[in-house]
C-alpha cells in the first residue's frame, strides 16, 4: 500500500492541485469515493466542469512516461 501511494503521488506531480483533488475524491484515494455531483457541490463548480477536470487529468496520466509504474499493481 505504501509503495502504491508513493507511485501515485509521484504520478500526481504532473497534475495541478484541482486535478489531484478531483481524482482522489472520485476514485476514493485518501477520501471516501464521491460522485461528480458530490464533488461539484463541494468545490462549488458544475458537475460538467468536474467531469472535464477528471477526464483531462486521466488523459495527462495516460500520456505520462511514468504510467508504467502502476502496471505492477494490476492483476
HTML snippet that shows the backbone in 3Dmol.js (N, CA, C, O; Angstrom):
<script src="https://3Dmol.org/build/3Dmol-min.js"></script>
<div id="view" style="width:600px;height:400px;position:relative"></div>
<script>
const pdb = `
ATOM      1  N   UNK A   1       0.821  -1.204   0.000  1.00  0.00           N
ATOM      2  CA  UNK A   1       0.000   0.000   0.000  1.00  0.00           C
ATOM      3  C   UNK A   1       0.857   1.257   0.000  1.00  0.00           C
ATOM      4  O   UNK A   1       0.535   2.237  -0.672  1.00  0.00           O
ATOM      5  N   UNK A   2       1.951   1.227   0.756  1.00  0.00           N
ATOM      6  CA  UNK A   2       2.818   2.400   0.821  1.00  0.00           C
ATOM      7  C   UNK A   2       3.470   2.682  -0.523  1.00  0.00           C
ATOM      8  O   UNK A   2       3.591   3.836  -0.932  1.00  0.00           O
ATOM      9  N   UNK A   3       3.892   1.623  -1.209  1.00  0.00           N
ATOM     10  CA  UNK A   3       4.550   1.835  -2.499  1.00  0.00           C
ATOM     11  C   UNK A   3       3.545   2.316  -3.543  1.00  0.00           C
ATOM     12  O   UNK A   3       3.901   3.117  -4.407  1.00  0.00           O
ATOM     13  N   UNK A   4       2.302   1.848  -3.484  1.00  0.00           N
ATOM     14  CA  UNK A   4       1.274   2.331  -4.398  1.00  0.00           C
ATOM     15  C   UNK A   4       1.019   3.813  -4.161  1.00  0.00           C
ATOM     16  O   UNK A   4       0.956   4.596  -5.109  1.00  0.00           O
ATOM     17  N   UNK A   5       0.874   4.193  -2.913  1.00  0.00           N
ATOM     18  CA  UNK A   5       0.652   5.604  -2.587  1.00  0.00           C
ATOM     19  C   UNK A   5       1.822   6.458  -3.060  1.00  0.00           C
ATOM     20  O   UNK A   5       1.626   7.557  -3.579  1.00  0.00           O
ATOM     21  N   UNK A   6       3.020   5.956  -2.881  1.00  0.00           N
ATOM     22  CA  UNK A   6       4.212   6.682  -3.318  1.00  0.00           C
ATOM     23  C   UNK A   6       4.219   6.846  -4.838  1.00  0.00           C
ATOM     24  O   UNK A   6       4.505   7.930  -5.347  1.00  0.00           O
ATOM     25  N   UNK A   7       3.907   5.775  -5.555  1.00  0.00           N
ATOM     26  CA  UNK A   7       3.881   5.834  -7.016  1.00  0.00           C
ATOM     27  C   UNK A   7       2.769   6.755  -7.519  1.00  0.00           C
ATOM     28  O   UNK A   7       2.968   7.500  -8.478  1.00  0.00           O
ATOM     29  N   UNK A   8       1.607   6.707  -6.878  1.00  0.00           N
ATOM     30  CA  UNK A   8       0.515   7.591  -7.272  1.00  0.00           C
ATOM     31  C   UNK A   8       0.881   9.049  -7.049  1.00  0.00           C
ATOM     32  O   UNK A   8       0.649   9.896  -7.911  1.00  0.00           O
ATOM     33  N   UNK A   9       1.452   9.332  -5.897  1.00  0.00           N
ATOM     34  CA  UNK A   9       1.839  10.715  -5.608  1.00  0.00           C
ATOM     35  C   UNK A   9       2.904  11.206  -6.583  1.00  0.00           C
ATOM     36  O   UNK A   9       2.916  12.382  -6.947  1.00  0.00           O
ATOM     37  N   UNK A  10       3.793  10.318  -7.005  1.00  0.00           N
ATOM     38  CA  UNK A  10       4.797  10.683  -7.999  1.00  0.00           C
ATOM     39  C   UNK A  10       4.115  11.030  -9.326  1.00  0.00           C
ATOM     40  O   UNK A  10       4.470  12.018  -9.969  1.00  0.00           O
ATOM     41  N   UNK A  11       3.140  10.219  -9.731  1.00  0.00           N
ATOM     42  CA  UNK A  11       2.408  10.495 -10.964  1.00  0.00           C
ATOM     43  C   UNK A  11       1.600  11.783 -10.867  1.00  0.00           C
ATOM     44  O   UNK A  11       1.459  12.516 -11.846  1.00  0.00           O
ATOM     45  N   UNK A  12       1.077  12.046  -9.689  1.00  0.00           N
ATOM     46  CA  UNK A  12       0.262  13.245  -9.491  1.00  0.00           C
ATOM     47  C   UNK A  12       1.072  14.535  -9.621  1.00  0.00           C
ATOM     48  O   UNK A  12       0.489  15.614  -9.725  1.00  0.00           O
ATOM     49  N   UNK A  13       2.390  14.445  -9.619  1.00  0.00           N
ATOM     50  CA  UNK A  13       3.211  15.641  -9.808  1.00  0.00           C
ATOM     51  C   UNK A  13       2.966  16.277 -11.172  1.00  0.00           C
ATOM     52  O   UNK A  13       3.263  17.455 -11.371  1.00  0.00           O
ATOM     53  N   UNK A  14       2.426  15.504 -12.112  1.00  0.00           N
ATOM     54  CA  UNK A  14       2.110  16.013 -13.449  1.00  0.00           C
ATOM     55  C   UNK A  14       0.788  16.789 -13.486  1.00  0.00           C
ATOM     56  O   UNK A  14       0.447  17.383 -14.508  1.00  0.00           O
ATOM     57  N   UNK A  15       0.051  16.786 -12.383  1.00  0.00           N
ATOM     58  CA  UNK A  15      -1.274  17.388 -12.340  1.00  0.00           C
ATOM     59  C   UNK A  15      -1.292  18.640 -11.478  1.00  0.00           C
ATOM     60  O   UNK A  15      -0.435  18.832 -10.616  1.00  0.00           O
ATOM     61  N   UNK A  16      -2.288  19.492 -11.725  1.00  0.00           N
ATOM     62  CA  UNK A  16      -2.455  20.665 -10.859  1.00  0.00           C
ATOM     63  C   UNK A  16      -3.262  20.258  -9.626  1.00  0.00           C
ATOM     64  O   UNK A  16      -3.883  19.195  -9.623  1.00  0.00           O
ATOM     65  N   UNK A  17      -3.264  21.081  -8.590  1.00  0.00           N
ATOM     66  CA  UNK A  17      -3.938  20.704  -7.329  1.00  0.00           C
ATOM     67  C   UNK A  17      -5.419  20.351  -7.482  1.00  0.00           C
ATOM     68  O   UNK A  17      -5.904  19.443  -6.806  1.00  0.00           O
ATOM     69  N   UNK A  18      -6.136  21.042  -8.345  1.00  0.00           N
ATOM     70  CA  UNK A  18      -7.556  20.741  -8.537  1.00  0.00           C
ATOM     71  C   UNK A  18      -7.741  19.382  -9.185  1.00  0.00           C
ATOM     72  O   UNK A  18      -8.628  18.623  -8.795  1.00  0.00           O
ATOM     73  N   UNK A  19      -6.915  19.068 -10.170  1.00  0.00           N
ATOM     74  CA  UNK A  19      -6.993  17.760 -10.828  1.00  0.00           C
ATOM     75  C   UNK A  19      -6.702  16.645  -9.828  1.00  0.00           C
ATOM     76  O   UNK A  19      -7.382  15.618  -9.823  1.00  0.00           O
ATOM     77  N   UNK A  20      -5.710  16.842  -8.997  1.00  0.00           N
ATOM     78  CA  UNK A  20      -5.368  15.846  -7.979  1.00  0.00           C
ATOM     79  C   UNK A  20      -6.539  15.630  -7.032  1.00  0.00           C
ATOM     80  O   UNK A  20      -6.916  14.492  -6.750  1.00  0.00           O
ATOM     81  N   UNK A  21      -7.110  16.716  -6.544  1.00  0.00           N
ATOM     82  CA  UNK A  21      -8.221  16.624  -5.602  1.00  0.00           C
ATOM     83  C   UNK A  21      -9.418  15.909  -6.221  1.00  0.00           C
ATOM     84  O   UNK A  21     -10.025  15.045  -5.589  1.00  0.00           O
ATOM     85  N   UNK A  22      -9.753  16.268  -7.450  1.00  0.00           N
ATOM     86  CA  UNK A  22     -10.891  15.639  -8.120  1.00  0.00           C
ATOM     87  C   UNK A  22     -10.654  14.135  -8.281  1.00  0.00           C
ATOM     88  O   UNK A  22     -11.541  13.336  -7.982  1.00  0.00           O
ATOM     89  N   UNK A  23      -9.479  13.748  -8.746  1.00  0.00           N
ATOM     90  CA  UNK A  23      -9.195  12.319  -8.921  1.00  0.00           C
ATOM     91  C   UNK A  23      -9.222  11.576  -7.589  1.00  0.00           C
ATOM     92  O   UNK A  23      -9.790  10.488  -7.495  1.00  0.00           O
ATOM     93  N   UNK A  24      -8.616  12.155  -6.569  1.00  0.00           N
ATOM     94  CA  UNK A  24      -8.596  11.487  -5.264  1.00  0.00           C
ATOM     95  C   UNK A  24      -9.998  11.295  -4.717  1.00  0.00           C
ATOM     96  O   UNK A  24     -10.311  10.234  -4.176  1.00  0.00           O
ATOM     97  N   UNK A  25     -10.842  12.299  -4.848  1.00  0.00           N
ATOM     98  CA  UNK A  25     -12.208  12.178  -4.343  1.00  0.00           C
ATOM     99  C   UNK A  25     -13.042  11.231  -5.214  1.00  0.00           C
ATOM    100  O   UNK A  25     -13.822  10.436  -4.689  1.00  0.00           O
ATOM    101  N   UNK A  26     -12.887  11.310  -6.501  1.00  0.00           N
ATOM    102  CA  UNK A  26     -13.673  10.473  -7.415  1.00  0.00           C
ATOM    103  C   UNK A  26     -13.330   8.986  -7.249  1.00  0.00           C
ATOM    104  O   UNK A  26     -14.221   8.137  -7.244  1.00  0.00           O
ATOM    105  N   UNK A  27     -12.050   8.683  -7.116  1.00  0.00           N
ATOM    106  CA  UNK A  27     -11.618   7.289  -7.009  1.00  0.00           C
ATOM    107  C   UNK A  27     -11.438   6.821  -5.559  1.00  0.00           C
ATOM    108  O   UNK A  27     -11.051   5.676  -5.329  1.00  0.00           O
ATOM    109  N   UNK A  28     -11.709   7.678  -4.596  1.00  0.00           N
ATOM    110  CA  UNK A  28     -11.634   7.284  -3.194  1.00  0.00           C
ATOM    111  C   UNK A  28     -10.221   7.069  -2.694  1.00  0.00           C
ATOM    112  O   UNK A  28      -9.968   6.151  -1.913  1.00  0.00           O
ATOM    113  N   UNK A  29      -9.296   7.912  -3.139  1.00  0.00           N
ATOM    114  CA  UNK A  29      -7.906   7.846  -2.693  1.00  0.00           C
ATOM    115  C   UNK A  29      -7.723   8.891  -1.601  1.00  0.00           C
ATOM    116  O   UNK A  29      -7.768  10.090  -1.874  1.00  0.00           O
ATOM    117  N   UNK A  30      -7.519   8.450  -0.387  1.00  0.00           N
ATOM    118  CA  UNK A  30      -7.374   9.308   0.799  1.00  0.00           C
ATOM    119  C   UNK A  30      -8.683   9.984   1.205  1.00  0.00           C
ATOM    120  O   UNK A  30      -8.708  10.736   2.179  1.00  0.00           O
ATOM    121  N   UNK A  31      -9.758   9.731   0.480  1.00  0.00           N
ATOM    122  CA  UNK A  31     -11.092  10.265   0.765  1.00  0.00           C
ATOM    123  C   UNK A  31     -12.090   9.142   0.532  1.00  0.00           C
ATOM    124  O   UNK A  31     -11.764   8.119  -0.069  1.00  0.00           O
ATOM    125  N   UNK A  32     -13.312   9.346   1.017  1.00  0.00           N
ATOM    126  CA  UNK A  32     -14.388   8.441   0.623  1.00  0.00           C
ATOM    127  C   UNK A  32     -14.704   8.719  -0.838  1.00  0.00           C
ATOM    128  O   UNK A  32     -14.678   9.869  -1.275  1.00  0.00           O
ATOM    129  N   UNK A  33     -15.000   7.674  -1.589  1.00  0.00           N
ATOM    130  CA  UNK A  33     -15.339   7.831  -3.002  1.00  0.00           C
ATOM    131  C   UNK A  33     -16.557   8.737  -3.144  1.00  0.00           C
ATOM    132  O   UNK A  33     -17.545   8.589  -2.424  1.00  0.00           O
ATOM    133  N   UNK A  34     -16.469   9.675  -4.082  1.00  0.00           N
ATOM    134  CA  UNK A  34     -17.549  10.647  -4.276  1.00  0.00           C
ATOM    135  C   UNK A  34     -17.983  10.679  -5.740  1.00  0.00           C
ATOM    136  O   UNK A  34     -17.195  10.390  -6.641  1.00  0.00           O
ATOM    137  N   UNK A  35     -19.238  11.030  -5.960  1.00  0.00           N
ATOM    138  CA  UNK A  35     -19.755  11.184  -7.315  1.00  0.00           C
ATOM    139  C   UNK A  35     -19.342  12.545  -7.868  1.00  0.00           C
ATOM    140  O   UNK A  35     -18.894  13.420  -7.126  1.00  0.00           O
ATOM    141  N   UNK A  36     -19.496  12.710  -9.165  1.00  0.00           N
ATOM    142  CA  UNK A  36     -19.208  14.010  -9.783  1.00  0.00           C
ATOM    143  C   UNK A  36     -20.074  15.096  -9.158  1.00  0.00           C
ATOM    144  O   UNK A  36     -19.615  16.215  -8.927  1.00  0.00           O
ATOM    145  N   UNK A  37     -21.321  14.758  -8.890  1.00  0.00           N
ATOM    146  CA  UNK A  37     -22.245  15.725  -8.291  1.00  0.00           C
ATOM    147  C   UNK A  37     -21.794  16.136  -6.884  1.00  0.00           C
ATOM    148  O   UNK A  37     -21.845  17.315  -6.536  1.00  0.00           O
ATOM    149  N   UNK A  38     -21.358  15.176  -6.087  1.00  0.00           N
ATOM    150  CA  UNK A  38     -20.881  15.484  -4.738  1.00  0.00           C
ATOM    151  C   UNK A  38     -19.640  16.378  -4.793  1.00  0.00           C
ATOM    152  O   UNK A  38     -19.520  17.336  -4.029  1.00  0.00           O
ATOM    153  N   UNK A  39     -18.731  16.058  -5.693  1.00  0.00           N
ATOM    154  CA  UNK A  39     -17.505  16.857  -5.830  1.00  0.00           C
ATOM    155  C   UNK A  39     -17.855  18.262  -6.300  1.00  0.00           C
ATOM    156  O   UNK A  39     -17.303  19.243  -5.803  1.00  0.00           O
ATOM    157  N   UNK A  40     -18.775  18.358  -7.260  1.00  0.00           N
ATOM    158  CA  UNK A  40     -19.148  19.672  -7.776  1.00  0.00           C
ATOM    159  C   UNK A  40     -19.752  20.544  -6.686  1.00  0.00           C
ATOM    160  O   UNK A  40     -19.487  21.744  -6.622  1.00  0.00           O
ATOM    161  N   UNK A  41     -20.555  19.941  -5.838  1.00  0.00           N
ATOM    162  CA  UNK A  41     -21.157  20.680  -4.727  1.00  0.00           C
ATOM    163  C   UNK A  41     -20.087  21.161  -3.753  1.00  0.00           C
ATOM    164  O   UNK A  41     -20.124  22.299  -3.284  1.00  0.00           O
ATOM    165  N   UNK A  42     -19.146  20.292  -3.459  1.00  0.00           N
ATOM    166  CA  UNK A  42     -18.082  20.631  -2.515  1.00  0.00           C
ATOM    167  C   UNK A  42     -17.152  21.721  -3.056  1.00  0.00           C
ATOM    168  O   UNK A  42     -16.721  22.603  -2.313  1.00  0.00           O
ATOM    169  N   UNK A  43     -16.848  21.651  -4.350  1.00  0.00           N
ATOM    170  CA  UNK A  43     -15.921  22.621  -4.947  1.00  0.00           C
ATOM    171  C   UNK A  43     -16.630  23.841  -5.523  1.00  0.00           C
ATOM    172  O   UNK A  43     -15.989  24.776  -6.002  1.00  0.00           O
ATOM    173  N   UNK A  44     -17.958  23.821  -5.470  1.00  0.00           N
ATOM    174  CA  UNK A  44     -18.771  24.927  -5.962  1.00  0.00           C
ATOM    175  C   UNK A  44     -18.529  25.198  -7.453  1.00  0.00           C
ATOM    176  O   UNK A  44     -18.397  26.347  -7.875  1.00  0.00           O
ATOM    177  N   UNK A  45     -18.475  24.128  -8.231  1.00  0.00           N
ATOM    178  CA  UNK A  45     -18.383  24.211  -9.688  1.00  0.00           C
ATOM    179  C   UNK A  45     -19.390  23.222 -10.268  1.00  0.00           C
ATOM    180  O   UNK A  45     -19.908  22.366  -9.552  1.00  0.00           O
ATOM    181  N   UNK A  46     -19.661  23.339 -11.548  1.00  0.00           N
ATOM    182  CA  UNK A  46     -20.673  22.457 -12.141  1.00  0.00           C
ATOM    183  C   UNK A  46     -20.183  21.017 -12.235  1.00  0.00           C
ATOM    184  O   UNK A  46     -18.983  20.743 -12.258  1.00  0.00           O
ATOM    185  N   UNK A  47     -21.140  20.120 -12.288  1.00  0.00           N
ATOM    186  CA  UNK A  47     -20.831  18.698 -12.449  1.00  0.00           C
ATOM    187  C   UNK A  47     -20.084  18.475 -13.764  1.00  0.00           C
ATOM    188  O   UNK A  47     -19.160  17.664 -13.825  1.00  0.00           O
ATOM    189  N   UNK A  48     -20.477  19.182 -14.798  1.00  0.00           N
ATOM    190  CA  UNK A  48     -19.806  19.063 -16.096  1.00  0.00           C
ATOM    191  C   UNK A  48     -18.353  19.513 -16.007  1.00  0.00           C
ATOM    192  O   UNK A  48     -17.476  18.903 -16.620  1.00  0.00           O
ATOM    193  N   UNK A  49     -18.094  20.564 -15.257  1.00  0.00           N
ATOM    194  CA  UNK A  49     -16.711  21.033 -15.107  1.00  0.00           C
ATOM    195  C   UNK A  49     -15.878  20.006 -14.348  1.00  0.00           C
ATOM    196  O   UNK A  49     -14.713  19.793 -14.685  1.00  0.00           O
ATOM    197  N   UNK A  50     -16.443  19.376 -13.350  1.00  0.00           N
ATOM    198  CA  UNK A  50     -15.739  18.318 -12.613  1.00  0.00           C
ATOM    199  C   UNK A  50     -15.398  17.176 -13.561  1.00  0.00           C
ATOM    200  O   UNK A  50     -14.283  16.656 -13.534  1.00  0.00           O
ATOM    201  N   UNK A  51     -16.356  16.782 -14.403  1.00  0.00           N
ATOM    202  CA  UNK A  51     -16.116  15.711 -15.368  1.00  0.00           C
ATOM    203  C   UNK A  51     -14.984  16.087 -16.318  1.00  0.00           C
ATOM    204  O   UNK A  51     -14.130  15.256 -16.628  1.00  0.00           O
ATOM    205  N   UNK A  52     -14.975  17.333 -16.779  1.00  0.00           N
ATOM    206  CA  UNK A  52     -13.908  17.799 -17.674  1.00  0.00           C
ATOM    207  C   UNK A  52     -12.546  17.743 -16.992  1.00  0.00           C
ATOM    208  O   UNK A  52     -11.562  17.307 -17.589  1.00  0.00           O
ATOM    209  N   UNK A  53     -12.496  18.183 -15.749  1.00  0.00           N
ATOM    210  CA  UNK A  53     -11.236  18.163 -14.977  1.00  0.00           C
ATOM    211  C   UNK A  53     -10.757  16.725 -14.804  1.00  0.00           C
ATOM    212  O   UNK A  53      -9.580  16.424 -15.003  1.00  0.00           O
ATOM    213  N   UNK A  54     -11.687  15.838 -14.431  1.00  0.00           N
ATOM    214  CA  UNK A  54     -11.350  14.414 -14.239  1.00  0.00           C
ATOM    215  C   UNK A  54     -10.808  13.804 -15.526  1.00  0.00           C
ATOM    216  O   UNK A  54      -9.772  13.140 -15.521  1.00  0.00           O
ATOM    217  N   UNK A  55     -11.513  14.033 -16.619  1.00  0.00           N
ATOM    218  CA  UNK A  55     -11.099  13.464 -17.904  1.00  0.00           C
ATOM    219  C   UNK A  55      -9.753  13.997 -18.366  1.00  0.00           C
ATOM    220  O   UNK A  55      -8.927  13.245 -18.882  1.00  0.00           O
ATOM    221  N   UNK A  56      -9.534  15.282 -18.182  1.00  0.00           N
ATOM    222  CA  UNK A  56      -8.255  15.891 -18.568  1.00  0.00           C
ATOM    223  C   UNK A  56      -7.110  15.322 -17.730  1.00  0.00           C
ATOM    224  O   UNK A  56      -6.031  15.036 -18.251  1.00  0.00           O
ATOM    225  N   UNK A  57      -7.350  15.163 -16.448  1.00  0.00           N
ATOM    226  CA  UNK A  57      -6.322  14.619 -15.557  1.00  0.00           C
ATOM    227  C   UNK A  57      -5.976  13.178 -15.928  1.00  0.00           C
ATOM    228  O   UNK A  57      -4.804  12.801 -15.944  1.00  0.00           O
ATOM    229  N   UNK A  58      -6.991  12.380 -16.223  1.00  0.00           N
ATOM    230  CA  UNK A  58      -6.749  10.987 -16.617  1.00  0.00           C
ATOM    231  C   UNK A  58      -5.960  10.940 -17.921  1.00  0.00           C
ATOM    232  O   UNK A  58      -5.049  10.125 -18.067  1.00  0.00           O
ATOM    233  N   UNK A  59      -6.301  11.795 -18.850  1.00  0.00           N
ATOM    234  CA  UNK A  59      -5.568  11.853 -20.118  1.00  0.00           C
ATOM    235  C   UNK A  59      -4.103  12.228 -19.886  1.00  0.00           C
ATOM    236  O   UNK A  59      -3.208  11.646 -20.500  1.00  0.00           O
ATOM    237  N   UNK A  60      -3.860  13.192 -19.006  1.00  0.00           N
ATOM    238  CA  UNK A  60      -2.480  13.573 -18.666  1.00  0.00           C
ATOM    239  C   UNK A  60      -1.714  12.383 -18.091  1.00  0.00           C
ATOM    240  O   UNK A  60      -0.558  12.150 -18.442  1.00  0.00           O
ATOM    241  N   UNK A  61      -2.369  11.634 -17.205  1.00  0.00           N
ATOM    242  CA  UNK A  61      -1.713  10.479 -16.596  1.00  0.00           C
ATOM    243  C   UNK A  61      -1.423   9.402 -17.634  1.00  0.00           C
ATOM    244  O   UNK A  61      -0.357   8.786 -17.614  1.00  0.00           O
ATOM    245  N   UNK A  62      -2.361   9.178 -18.531  1.00  0.00           N
ATOM    246  CA  UNK A  62      -2.167   8.160 -19.573  1.00  0.00           C
ATOM    247  C   UNK A  62      -0.996   8.507 -20.484  1.00  0.00           C
ATOM    248  O   UNK A  62      -0.283   7.620 -20.955  1.00  0.00           O
ATOM    249  N   UNK A  63      -0.800   9.790 -20.728  1.00  0.00           N
ATOM    250  CA  UNK A  63       0.276  10.243 -21.609  1.00  0.00           C
ATOM    251  C   UNK A  63       1.625  10.307 -20.892  1.00  0.00           C
ATOM    252  O   UNK A  63       2.662  10.468 -21.535  1.00  0.00           O
ATOM    253  N   UNK A  64       1.616  10.185 -19.587  1.00  0.00           N
ATOM    254  CA  UNK A  64       2.844  10.267 -18.802  1.00  0.00           C
ATOM    255  C   UNK A  64       3.772   9.100 -19.093  1.00  0.00           C
ATOM    256  O   UNK A  64       3.329   7.961 -19.247  1.00  0.00           O
ATOM    257  N   UNK A  65       5.048   9.390 -19.166  1.00  0.00           N
ATOM    258  CA  UNK A  65       6.055   8.345 -19.345  1.00  0.00           C
ATOM    259  C   UNK A  65       6.130   7.432 -18.123  1.00  0.00           C
ATOM    260  O   UNK A  65       6.635   6.313 -18.214  1.00  0.00           O
ATOM    261  N   UNK A  66       5.640   7.893 -17.006  1.00  0.00           N
ATOM    262  CA  UNK A  66       5.761   7.166 -15.754  1.00  0.00           C
ATOM    263  C   UNK A  66       4.566   6.253 -15.452  1.00  0.00           C
ATOM    264  O   UNK A  66       4.559   5.565 -14.432  1.00  0.00           O
ATOM    265  N   UNK A  67       3.555   6.244 -16.335  1.00  0.00           N
ATOM    266  CA  UNK A  67       2.338   5.469 -16.063  1.00  0.00           C
ATOM    267  C   UNK A  67       2.633   3.975 -15.895  1.00  0.00           C
ATOM    268  O   UNK A  67       1.906   3.269 -15.197  1.00  0.00           O
ATOM    269  N   UNK A  68       3.684   3.509 -16.527  1.00  0.00           N
ATOM    270  CA  UNK A  68       4.015   2.081 -16.446  1.00  0.00           C
ATOM    271  C   UNK A  68       4.332   1.649 -15.011  1.00  0.00           C
ATOM    272  O   UNK A  68       4.298   0.456 -14.710  1.00  0.00           O
ATOM    273  N   UNK A  69       4.635   2.591 -14.131  1.00  0.00           N
ATOM    274  CA  UNK A  69       4.886   2.275 -12.722  1.00  0.00           C
ATOM    275  C   UNK A  69       3.668   1.622 -12.076  1.00  0.00           C
ATOM    276  O   UNK A  69       3.810   0.874 -11.108  1.00  0.00           O
ATOM    277  N   UNK A  70       2.489   1.892 -12.591  1.00  0.00           N
ATOM    278  CA  UNK A  70       1.270   1.348 -11.991  1.00  0.00           C
ATOM    279  C   UNK A  70       0.934  -0.049 -12.491  1.00  0.00           C
ATOM    280  O   UNK A  70       0.129  -0.743 -11.870  1.00  0.00           O
ATOM    281  N   UNK A  71       1.526  -0.472 -13.590  1.00  0.00           N
ATOM    282  CA  UNK A  71       1.204  -1.777 -14.152  1.00  0.00           C
ATOM    283  C   UNK A  71       1.487  -2.923 -13.171  1.00  0.00           C
ATOM    284  O   UNK A  71       0.801  -3.945 -13.195  1.00  0.00           O
ATOM    285  N   UNK A  72       2.471  -2.756 -12.333  1.00  0.00           N
ATOM    286  CA  UNK A  72       2.802  -3.832 -11.390  1.00  0.00           C
ATOM    287  C   UNK A  72       1.688  -4.081 -10.356  1.00  0.00           C
ATOM    288  O   UNK A  72       1.677  -5.117  -9.692  1.00  0.00           O
ATOM    289  N   UNK A  73       0.756  -3.130 -10.225  1.00  0.00           N
ATOM    290  CA  UNK A  73      -0.335  -3.277  -9.255  1.00  0.00           C
ATOM    291  C   UNK A  73      -1.554  -3.954  -9.854  1.00  0.00           C
ATOM    292  O   UNK A  73      -2.499  -4.264  -9.128  1.00  0.00           O
ATOM    293  N   UNK A  74      -1.557  -4.192 -11.155  1.00  0.00           N
ATOM    294  CA  UNK A  74      -2.679  -4.834 -11.818  1.00  0.00           C
ATOM    295  C   UNK A  74      -2.528  -6.349 -11.790  1.00  0.00           C
ATOM    296  O   UNK A  74      -1.429  -6.890 -11.921  1.00  0.00           O
ATOM    297  N   UNK A  75      -3.652  -7.010 -11.619  1.00  0.00           N
ATOM    298  CA  UNK A  75      -3.691  -8.475 -11.696  1.00  0.00           C
ATOM    299  C   UNK A  75      -2.761  -9.104 -10.799  1.00  0.00           C
ATOM    300  O   UNK A  75      -2.681 -10.331 -10.753  1.00  0.00           O
TER     301      UNK A  75
END
`;
const viewer = $3Dmol.createViewer("view");
viewer.addModel(pdb, "pdb");
viewer.setStyle({}, {cartoon: {color: "spectrum"}});
viewer.zoomTo();
viewer.render();
</script>
